[in-house]
């Protein structure tokens, strides 16, 4: 596997994750195309956009996040692995984060409901006398 223009730790992580999912470089079809959008002449002139296809499953990814082709190659592989995980049915990090956020919102709504709920039937509200200066002496 080729080392990309990211840290050695990220390269190692990508390699381990590809091995864990059983993805080999031979299973990938990679093309470089002209990107579009922001980045100026550098993006429009060079082929920095990466098109990646996983041949056994047919899953395709196109990445043009960066002006750097090497970084886009790394990101495309990362996105492809995320799609493969999602297709396998295993919960992804994104799914877990969405589920956590959903639970937090439900908990906040429950707490807010009890805090601002109307008083129960038959309960007597407690009225307090305001403190005056005479009471403090």
Secondary structure as UniProt FT lines:
FT   HELIX           8..21
FT   HELIX           25..27
FT   STRAND          28..33
FT   HELIX           40..45
FT   STRAND          49..54
FT   TURN            55..58
FT   STRAND          59..63
FT   HELIX           69..88
FT   HELIX           93..115
FT   TURN            121..122
FT   HELIX           133..136
//
